[in-house]
Amino acid sequence: MVDKYAVRAQLYRQYESVRREELAEEKARKIAGYKAKLDYAELKKSFFLLEKPKVLAAVEKAGRNRSDKINKAYVSLVNTSVDVEKESAELNQLKERNRLLLADYVKKLDEIYDKKTEKAVAKITKKAEACESLAVDKPSKSLSAAHTMQEGNVLEVVNLSKRFGGLKAVDGLSFNVKKGEIFGLIGPNGAGKTTVFNCLTRVYKSEGEIYFKTKSGKTVSMRDYAVHDVVTLGMVRTFQNVEVVRESTVLDNLVMAAHSFFSCSIAAQVLRLPVFRIEEKIIRAKALKIIDFLGLNEYADAVAWGLPYGVLKKIEIARTLMCDPQLIILDEPAAGLNESETRELAETIKRIKTEYDCTILLVEHDMGLVMDICDTVCAISFGKLLCIGTPEVVQADKNVQTAYLGVGEE
């Protein structure tokens, strides 16, 4: 497990890109403001050119009356045309001068902000390196963490068992999850699927071994960690029932999901010290990007209470992305969704796997969704393994069909 200094170093590294974006936006605002002032010349030119059609209209109107008025209007038109051409020439010169001024101003701004960015990055890098020098990897508490995980796997479950009194909810279950795949865990009601999830995330203490590879490439035994430490390893989950803070906004819900990654003390947060403001800025910027990724922009500042159920489900998934997941565990994500929302969910899960380079492990009763998006499916019944393989293999397995459909009378 990594201590708070490693977390703080990572935050400083993330802050570097946030600060770069801030400086770039600040420069763009200044250039836009200056350009708006220079655009007045173009606007004035457009105004004079618009006057010419008005004079022509006056000529036509006068033509319907007397010839002397036509002549007078014609003279006026000629004079106005000369004035417009003269104004246009002057304005073109002014526009060219302004273009050169703007180019010179942009060049100076580039120099100023290059220096600002270089200075900010150097300062942030220095702080990150200082924190990294203080960071120490805590050794594993058991010899089981020395397990060598098979190449390409992110999760290995070996002889997992869980009893509730005389009931064995999970019975010697073993399976492997490969990095970057969508792995489906299916089974009839009461098969032990959610119990397996609770064992993986240490909500339940269990027998057997659970090995997990963190984003840093280190293999750990989940037995060595308390339930509140699991998220810091990169294993995050959702629940069957929506678990959002309904009294807070969508943005605040996402920020709260990253509370485990705040490295500063409670005192620093209360006093809003610089280190806390930096961390908060990074996490809020990250939350806004995730909100945009999931199409929740219109709800960002809305209180979660009263939002549509499909939106609440998206917020649940968004909260997992706040934790830099290596493995996302989804417990019946399509429950309560209609057909169109389920199709959208399927596309969202695929996008998350690709964009966030993470692995998905899900429990789902919607077989259409499972067979559509899963690379590997594991079927269990009464806590025991029935079949594991591709969706087509599991779908055709006789034991799986029996578990779901029962055995007909002969």
N, C-alpha and C positions, 0 to 999 in steps of 0.2 A: 504494500500500500504506500502511496506517495503522500508526503506531509504537505502542510499548508504553503510552504515556500515554493514547492514545485507548482502548485495550483496558481499561486500569485505570479510566478514567472511566466506561466502559460497565458495568463490574463494580460500581462504586459506585452507579450508577443502579439496577442490579438489586438491590443489597443493601438499598436503601431499602424495597422491598416485602417482602423477607425479614424485615427488622427490625420492620416494622409487624405482620406475622403473629406474630412472637415475642412482642411486647408484648401483642397481643390474646389469645394463648394463655395468657400469664402471668396476665392479668387474669381470664380465664375460670376458671383453676385456683383462684385466690383466692376468687372468688365461689362456686364449687362447694364448696370446703372450708367456707366460712362457712355456706352453705345447709344442708350436711349436719348441722352442729351444731344449727341451728334446727329441723330436721326431727324432732328427738327428741320434741318435743311431740306431733306428729302420730302418731308411733310409739306413744307412751304412751297416747294416746287410743284407738288401734286395739286395744291390749292390753286396756283396760278394757271395750271393747265386745265383745271376744271372750269375756269372762267371763260375759256374760249368757246365752248359749246353754248354758253349762255348768250354770248354776243351773236353767234350765228342764229340762235332762236329769235333774238330781237330783230335781226335783219329780215327773217322770214315773216315775222309778224308785221313789221313795217311795210313789207312788200304788198301786203294785202290792203294797205291804205293808200299812201301817196308816194310818188316817185322821189320827192324831195326828202322824205323821211328815209327812203331806201338809201339815197346817196349819203345822207347824214350818218345812217347806221353803218354804211359800208366804210366811210372814213373812220368811224369809231372802231370798226372791226380791224382795219389795217393798223391803226395806232395801237390797239390792244395787242394785236399779233406781234408787233415790233416790241412792245413792252414785255410780252411773255417770253419771246426769244431772248431778249436782253437779260431778263430775270433768270431764264433757264441757264444761260451761259455763266452768269455769276454764281448761280447755285451749284452748277457742275464743278466750278473751281472750288467753291466752298466745300463741296462734298469730297473732292479729292484731297483737299487740305485736312479735312476731318479724318479721312481714311488713314492718312499718314500719321496724324496725331494718335489715332487709336492703335495703330500698329506699334508705334513707339511706346505707348502706355502699356500695351500688352507685354512687350519685350521687357520693360522695367518690372512689371508685376511678376513675370516668370522668374526673373533674377531674385526678386524679394522672396517669393514663395519657395523657390528652390532652397534658398538659405534657411528659411523657416522650417521646411520639411526636414532638411538634413540635420538641423539642430534638434528638432523634436525627436526624430528617429534615434539619433545618437543618445539622447537623454533616456528614452524609453529602453533602448537596448542595454544601456549601462545598468538600469534598474533590474531588467530581466536577468542579466548575467549575475548580478549580485544575489538575486533570489535563487538562481540555479545552483550557485556555489554553496548555499545553505541547505538545499534540498537533499534529503537522504531517503533512499528507498528502504522501507521497513521490511525486514526479512519475514518470510512466511512462518506461521506458528507450527506448521506440521510438515512432516516429511512427504506427505502426499502431493504437495505443490511441486515437487521435483519431477512429476509426471511429464513425459515427453508426448506432446500432442501430435497426432497424425497431421502431416502436411496438408494445408488447405482447410482444416477444421477450425471453427471458432468456438464450438461447444461440444463437449463429450460427456454423456451421462452413462454411468456404469452401475448396473445393479441397483437402481434407485428403488427404495421401498419406504412406505409410510403407513403406520398403523394408527387407528383411532380405537383404542380399546381392543375389542376382538375383531374389528373390521380392518382388513388390509386394503386400503384405498389404492395403493400403488404397490405392485408386486414384481420386484426384480426387473424393472424396465431399463433397457439400454438403447441408446441411439446417438448418432453424431449429426451435427449441423455444420454444413460447409459455409465458408465465408462467402457472402454475396448472394446467397440463395434465399428463396422464400420457402420456408419449411412449414408444412401444415400438420397439426396434431388433431386427429378426428376420433370420434367414438360416440356411442349412444349416450344419452343422459345418464349420469352416475358412473361413467367409465373411469373417472379420475383425472380428467384433463386439467381442470383448474387446480387440483391438488398438486399436479406436476409443476405447474407454473409457480405455485406458492412455495414448493420445495426449491425450485431454481433460484428464486429471489430471497430465500432464507426466511420467509414468513413462517414456514414450518421447518422444524429440525427433522432431518430424515436420515435414513441409513443409505449406504452406498456413496459413490463419489460423483461430484459434479466439477468438471474442469472447464475453465473459461479463459480464452485468450483476449487480453485487453488490447486497446488500440496501439499501445507501445510495443506489442508483440510478446508481452510477458504472460506465461501460463500460470494461473492461480487456481487454488482449490477453494470453492465457494464455502466450504466448511470453516474457513479461517475468518470469515467476515460476518459482521452483524447486518441485519436487514437495512439499516440506514446507511451502510457503507457500500451497498451493492451498486447504487446509481453512480458512484464516483469511479467505478471500474468500467462503466460503459454499458451496463445491462439495465435497461429501463422497461417499464411495462405500463399497460393500461388495464382497466378493470371492466367487468361486465356492465356494471352500473356506472353512469357518468360521474366522475369525481372531480368536479371543478368548484372553485370558490365562487358561488353564484352572486355574492354581494360585490365582487370586484369586477373591473373591466377585463376584457379579453387580453389586452396588453399586460395588465398587472398579473393576470393568471399565468402568463408565460414567464414573466420575470420571477414570480414566486417559485416556479418550477426549477429555476436554476439556483435556488438558495444554497444548495450544497457546494456550489462552486465559488461562493463569496469567501475570500480568504481573510478579510479584515475582521477585527473584533466587533462585538456589539457596541462598545464605546465609540469606535471609529464610525460606525453607522449612525449612532445617535448624534454625534457631533459633526457628521458629514465631513470627515477629513478628506484630504485630496485622494488618498488611496481608495476610499469608498466611492468617491465621485467618478473615478476612472473605471472602477469595476461596474458601477451602475450604468455608465455610458456604454460600455462594451456590451453588456447584457441586453440593454434596451435596443441597441442597434441590431443585435442578433435577433431579438424577438420580432422587430419590425420586418426583417428580411423573411423570417419564417411565416409571418402573417401574410406577406405578399405572395410567398411561394404557394400557400394553401388557399389563396383567394379570399382572405378574411379582412381585407382592408376596410370595407364598409362597417365592420363590427369592432374595429380595433379599440375604439373608445367607448363602446357600448357595455353596459353592465351585463354579465352573463345570465342573470336571472331573466327568464322569459324568452331567451333566444330559441330558435327552432332546434329540435333534437339533433338534426343532421349537423348543424353548426357546432353544437356542444361536442359531438363526436369528433369533429375536426379539431376543436380546441384540445381535446384529450391527446390526439396524435401530435399536435403542435407542441404540447408540453414535453413530450418525449424527445423531440428534436432539440430542445433547449439544453439537453444534457450530453451533447456530443456522443450519441449512442454508437456502440459497436454492434449491439444486438437489441432489437426492439421486440418485445413480447406483447402481442395484441390478443386480448381475451374477448372473443366474440365481437369484433369491431362492427359487423354488419347487423347486429341485433337491433331491431326496431326501425331499420331503414327501409324505405320503399325501393322499388326496382331501379329507378333512375339514380337514386342516391347510392345504391349498392354498386352500380356500374362506375359511378364517379369515384367511389372508394377504391375499387380495383385499380383504376388508373393512378390514383393518388399513391397507393402502396407501391406500385411499380416505379413511379417517379421518385419516391423517397429512397428506394433501394439504389437507384442509379445516381441521383443527385447527391445523396449524403453518404454513399459508399458504405452502407450498413446491411446487416443481415436481418431478416424478418422471421420471427417464429410466431405462428398464430393458431388459435383455436377457433373453429368456426363450424356452425351447423349448416350454413348455406353451401351445399355441395357444388353448386354452379360456380360460386366464387372461388372455392378451394381448387376445383379442377381447372379453372381458368388461369389462376395466377401462381399456383404453387409449383416449384421445381421438384420437390420431394414431399411425400405424404407419409405420415406414420399413423396407423390405425391401432387403437387400443380398446380393450373391453375388460371391465372389472380390474383395471390397473395392470393388465398384462398385454404384451405386444402381440398383435394379430398379424400385421403385415407392414412392411416398409418398402418404399420404392417410388417410382414415378406415378403420377395420378392414374394413368391407364392401367398399370399393374395392380395398384391397390383397388381400383374400381372393379376389376375382373376377379379379384380373390374371393374364393368361396367362403372363407372364414369371415371376411368383412361383410359379405352379403348376408350371411347367417346372423351375425351380430346386429345388423341394422333391420333386417326383414323378418328374422325368425325362421324356424324350420317348419315347413308345411307338413300337414298330416298326410300319410300314405294311405 
